[in-house]
Amino acid sequence: MVDRFNKFFDYLLFIEGDYSNHPNDNGGETKYGITKETARSCGYKGAMKDLTKTMAQKIYEQKYYKAYKIDKIKSDKMALSIFDFVVNSGNYGIKKAQEAVNKVY
């Protein structure tokens, strides 16, 4: 059975796609949704076109899933929503998620 993080990772790969370097994308070079800047901050030194799925998985797991404690959220739906949000917006995403939870509870 595939664990929850791997299901989330597969979802991100589906949404984010493979390599991209679109001139209208402020993120610049990306692969699997990971920007060159993020890859470099996680120790990746190679060309973005060569970023492996394994390295992307490690980056997503360490920099987002565990760092933002997504693994502690019991609801899969809520966890995936927040995970996707923080991947795309970082600290802003986690701040807004916390504000939403505070309003509900």
C-alpha positions as a Markdown table, in Angstrom:
| # | Residue | x | y | z |
|---|---|---|---|---|
| 1 | Met | 0.0 | 0.0 | 0.0 |
| 2 | Val | 1.3 | 3.4 | -0.9 |
| 3 | Asp | 1.6 | 5.8 | 2.0 |
| 4 | Arg | -0.1 | 9.2 | 2.2 |
| 5 | Phe | 3.0 | 11.2 | 1.3 |
| 6 | Asn | 3.6 | 9.2 | -1.9 |
| 7 | Lys | 0.0 | 9.7 | -2.9 |
| 8 | Phe | 0.4 | 13.4 | -2.4 |
| 9 | Phe | 3.7 | 13.4 | -4.3 |
| 10 | Asp | 2.0 | 11.6 | -7.2 |
| 11 | Tyr | -0.7 | 14.2 | -7.2 |
| 12 | Leu | 1.8 | 17.0 | -7.3 |
| 13 | Leu | 3.7 | 15.4 | -10.2 |
| 14 | Phe | 0.4 | 15.2 | -12.1 |
| 15 | Ile | -0.4 | 18.8 | -11.5 |
| 16 | Glu | 3.0 | 20.3 | -11.8 |
| 17 | Gly | 4.3 | 18.4 | -14.8 |
| 18 | Asp | 7.9 | 17.8 | -15.9 |
| 19 | Tyr | 10.5 | 20.4 | -16.9 |
| 20 | Ser | 9.4 | 24.0 | -17.7 |
| 21 | Asn | 11.2 | 27.3 | -18.4 |
| 22 | His | 8.4 | 29.5 | -19.6 |
| 23 | Pro | 9.4 | 33.2 | -20.1 |
| 24 | Asn | 6.2 | 34.4 | -18.4 |
| 25 | Asp | 6.6 | 32.2 | -15.3 |
| 26 | Asn | 8.4 | 34.2 | -12.6 |
| 27 | Gly | 9.6 | 30.9 | -11.1 |
| 28 | Gly | 12.0 | 30.4 | -14.0 |
| 29 | Glu | 13.3 | 26.9 | -14.6 |
| 30 | Thr | 11.2 | 24.3 | -12.8 |
| 31 | Lys | 11.0 | 20.5 | -12.8 |
| 32 | Tyr | 8.2 | 18.6 | -11.1 |
| 33 | Gly | 7.1 | 22.0 | -9.8 |
| 34 | Ile | 10.4 | 22.7 | -8.0 |
| 35 | Thr | 12.1 | 25.9 | -8.8 |
| 36 | Lys | 15.8 | 26.2 | -9.5 |
| 37 | Glu | 16.1 | 28.4 | -6.4 |
| 38 | Thr | 14.4 | 25.8 | -4.2 |
| 39 | Ala | 16.5 | 23.0 | -5.6 |
| 40 | Arg | 19.7 | 24.9 | -5.0 |
| 41 | Ser | 18.6 | 25.7 | -1.4 |
| 42 | Cys | 18.2 | 21.9 | -0.9 |
| 43 | Gly | 21.7 | 21.1 | -2.1 |
| 44 | Tyr | 20.9 | 20.2 | -5.7 |
| 45 | Lys | 23.7 | 21.4 | -8.0 |
| 46 | Gly | 22.9 | 19.9 | -11.4 |
| 47 | Ala | 20.9 | 21.1 | -14.4 |
| 48 | Met | 17.2 | 21.4 | -13.7 |
| 49 | Lys | 16.4 | 19.2 | -16.6 |
| 50 | Asp | 18.3 | 16.5 | -14.9 |
| 51 | Leu | 16.5 | 16.7 | -11.5 |
| 52 | Thr | 15.4 | 13.2 | -10.7 |
| 53 | Lys | 12.0 | 12.2 | -9.3 |
| 54 | Thr | 13.8 | 10.8 | -6.3 |
| 55 | Met | 15.5 | 14.2 | -5.5 |
| 56 | Ala | 12.2 | 16.0 | -6.1 |
| 57 | Gln | 10.5 | 13.6 | -3.7 |
| 58 | Lys | 13.1 | 14.3 | -1.0 |
| 59 | Ile | 12.7 | 18.0 | -1.5 |
| 60 | Tyr | 8.9 | 17.9 | -1.2 |
| 61 | Glu | 9.0 | 15.6 | 1.8 |
| 62 | Gln | 11.7 | 17.5 | 3.8 |
| 63 | Lys | 11.0 | 21.1 | 2.8 |
| 64 | Tyr | 7.2 | 21.1 | 2.7 |
| 65 | Tyr | 5.6 | 17.9 | 4.1 |
| 66 | Lys | 7.6 | 17.5 | 7.2 |
| 67 | Ala | 8.8 | 21.1 | 7.7 |
| 68 | Tyr | 5.2 | 22.3 | 7.8 |
| 69 | Lys | 4.0 | 19.3 | 9.8 |
| 70 | Ile | 1.6 | 18.2 | 7.1 |
| 71 | Asp | 2.3 | 14.6 | 8.3 |
| 72 | Lys | 0.6 | 15.5 | 11.6 |
| 73 | Ile | -2.7 | 16.5 | 10.0 |
| 74 | Lys | -5.2 | 13.7 | 10.4 |
| 75 | Ser | -7.6 | 14.5 | 7.6 |
| 76 | Asp | -6.1 | 13.4 | 4.2 |
| 77 | Lys | -8.3 | 16.0 | 2.4 |
| 78 | Met | -7.1 | 18.8 | 4.6 |
| 79 | Ala | -3.5 | 17.7 | 4.6 |
| 80 | Leu | -3.4 | 17.5 | 0.8 |
| 81 | Ser | -5.1 | 20.9 | 0.4 |
| 82 | Ile | -2.6 | 22.5 | 2.8 |
| 83 | Phe | 0.4 | 20.7 | 1.3 |
| 84 | Asp | -0.5 | 21.9 | -2.2 |
| 85 | Phe | -1.0 | 25.4 | -0.9 |
| 86 | Val | 2.3 | 25.6 | 0.9 |
| 87 | Val | 4.2 | 24.1 | -2.1 |
| 88 | Asn | 2.8 | 27.0 | -4.2 |
| 89 | Ser | 3.0 | 29.8 | -1.6 |
| 90 | Gly | 5.3 | 28.8 | 1.2 |
| 91 | Asn | 4.9 | 30.6 | 4.5 |
| 92 | Tyr | 1.9 | 32.6 | 3.2 |
| 93 | Gly | 0.1 | 29.3 | 2.6 |
| 94 | Ile | 0.6 | 27.9 | 6.1 |
| 95 | Lys | -0.4 | 31.3 | 7.6 |
| 96 | Lys | -3.6 | 31.4 | 5.6 |
| 97 | Ala | -4.4 | 27.7 | 6.5 |
| 98 | Gln | -3.9 | 28.5 | 10.2 |
| 99 | Glu | -6.2 | 31.6 | 9.9 |
| 100 | Ala | -8.9 | 29.4 | 8.3 |
| 101 | Val | -8.6 | 26.8 | 11.1 |
| 102 | Asn | -8.7 | 29.5 | 13.7 |
| 103 | Lys | -12.0 | 30.9 | 12.2 |
| 104 | Val | -13.6 | 27.5 | 12.1 |
| 105 | Tyr | -12.5 | 26.3 | 15.5 |
